Amino acid sequence: MTNEKPEEAMTFGELLAFIAEQQRRLTVLENAFASLTFCLDDRASQLLVHNLLLEAQNQNYDAQLQQHFARLAEEIQKRNGQLPAEPQA
């Protein structure tokens, strides 16, 4: 699908490629965001994790979104040494 002709429908293959590209972009953003926590002091990092965990319990979000908040909080805790890293297989 091109921006010049938005009335044209995407093929299934184009849609899959688009979704895959969006997933890659989100992965990069998530990693960048989690890496930014190295710039935070311990207190600010703990507050960020606490707020993410609160969002993970927010009943206004669906279960999948809550799970994503929880995973991000967990990833930040791992990167900051607050949780043990998962063993490499």
N, C-alpha and C positions, 0 to 999 in steps of 0.2 A: 504494500500500500504506500502510495506517495502522498506527500502533503499537497501536491498540485491538483490531485484528483481525489478528494476525500470521499466522493460518492462511490468509488470502486471498493468492492468488498475484498477483504484479505482472504487468501487461501488458508487452508488449515496449516500447511507448512509454514507460511509466513507468520501466522498467529503463534505457533510453537516457537519459532525463532525469536519473535518479539518477546514472548514470555521468558524465554531463556536469557535474553539480553537484560531484561528488567531484573531477573533474579541475580545475575552477575553484578549489576549496578548496586542492588540492595546489599549484597554481600560486602562489596567494597565500602559502602557507606557505614554498615554496621561495624566492620573492622576499624574503620577510621574513627568512628565515634568511641568505640571501646578503647582504642589506643589513646585517645585524647585524655582519658582518665589518668594517664601517667603524669599529666600536667597538674592534676589536682592534689591538694594536700589530703591527708588521711580523712579528716573530718568531712571535707567536701565530697570525697569519694563515697564515704559511708552514707551521706545524705542522698546522693544520687541513687545508690543502690536501694536505699529505703524507699525513695519515691517511686522507683521502678517497680518494686515489690508491691507497693500500694496500688499502682496502676494494674498490676497483675491480678489484683483482687477486685477491681472495679467491675461491678455487675452491669454497668452500662455497655461494656465491651463483650463481644462474643468470646467463646472459650478459646478459639485459636489466637485471637489478639492478646488475650490475657496470658496465654502460654508464651507468646513472643516476648512480652514484657519480662516474664519470669526468666526466660532463657538469656535475655540481654543482661539482666541483673546478675545471673549466675556467671556469665562470661566475664563481666567486669570484676566480679569477686575473684574468679580464677586468676585473671591477669594481675590483680593486686595482691595475690597471695593469701586472700582471705578464705579460699576454698582450695583443697588439693586438686591439682590437675588430673584429668583422667589418664590412666596409663595408656601408653602407645601400644597398639596390637602388633 
